[in-house]
C-alpha cells in the first residue's frame, strides 16, 4: 500500500496559500500585553505577511 500524506491541521490554521507558491500568515506578538505596545506597533502587527515558498527551500 502507498503511504498517505496528511497535511497537519496546525499548518492549515496558521497559513493560507495564495497564488503561485505564495503563503500568507499573521504576525506574532499580538495576543497579550497589548497595553504597553504602541498604537502604531499594534496596527503594524495586525497586517498579514506574504512570502514565497521558493525562498524557504
HELIX and SHEET records of a PDB file:
HELIX    1   1 UNK A    9  UNK A   14  1                                   6    
HELIX    2   2 UNK A   39  UNK A   46  1                                   8    
HELIX    3   3 UNK A   53  UNK A   56  1                                   4    
SHEET    1   A 3 UNK A  16  UNK A  18  0                                        
SHEET    2   A 3 UNK A  22  UNK A  25 -1                                        
SHEET    3   A 3 UNK A  49  UNK A  52 -1                                        
END                                                                             
